[in-house]
């Protein structure tokens, strides 16, 4: 049961993170199919990585 709770907690955390970062409601993330959510998260992570690299370039 603990593994399920951990997985469920992770899904909930991911949905809140996605909703905040993508500026959409949590209910919209609930309506997404799993492949849509994963694709959206991967795009956001790519954006964050590029953002971080551009800030690192400013600090050097």
C-alpha positions as CSV (number, residue, x, y, z in Angstrom):
1,X,0.0,0.0,0.0
2,X,2.9,2.4,0.8
3,X,4.2,2.2,-2.8
4,X,0.7,3.1,-4.2
5,X,0.5,6.1,-1.8
6,X,4.0,7.3,-2.9
7,X,3.0,6.9,-6.5
8,X,-0.2,8.8,-5.9
9,X,1.6,11.5,-4.0
10,X,4.0,11.8,-6.9
11,X,1.2,12.1,-9.5
12,X,-0.5,14.8,-7.4
13,X,2.7,16.7,-6.9
14,X,3.4,16.5,-10.7
15,X,0.0,17.8,-11.5
16,X,0.3,20.8,-9.2
17,X,3.8,21.6,-10.6
18,X,2.5,21.3,-14.1
19,X,-0.6,23.5,-13.4
20,X,1.6,26.2,-11.8
21,X,4.3,26.1,-14.5
22,X,2.0,25.9,-17.5
23,X,-0.5,28.4,-16.0
24,X,-3.4,26.0,-16.3
25,X,-5.8,24.6,-13.7
26,X,-5.3,21.3,-11.9
27,X,-8.6,20.1,-13.3
28,X,-7.2,20.6,-16.8
29,X,-4.2,18.4,-15.9
30,X,-6.6,15.8,-14.7
31,X,-8.3,15.8,-18.0
32,X,-5.1,15.2,-19.9
33,X,-4.2,11.7,-21.1
34,X,-1.0,10.4,-19.6
35,X,0.9,10.8,-22.9
36,X,-0.3,14.4,-23.1
37,X,0.8,15.1,-19.6
38,X,4.2,13.5,-20.2
39,X,4.7,15.4,-23.4
40,X,3.7,18.7,-21.8
41,X,6.1,18.1,-18.8
42,X,8.9,17.3,-21.2
43,X,8.4,20.5,-23.1
44,X,8.3,22.5,-19.8
45,X,11.5,20.8,-18.7
46,X,13.2,21.7,-22.0
47,X,12.1,25.3,-21.5
48,X,13.4,25.3,-17.9
49,X,16.8,23.8,-19.0
50,X,17.2,26.4,-21.8
51,X,16.2,29.2,-19.3
52,X,18.8,27.9,-16.8
53,X,21.5,27.8,-19.5
54,X,20.8,31.3,-20.6
55,X,21.1,32.6,-16.9
56,X,24.3,30.6,-16.5
57,X,25.6,32.4,-19.6
58,X,24.9,35.7,-18.0
59,X,26.9,34.9,-14.9
60,X,30.1,34.0,-16.7
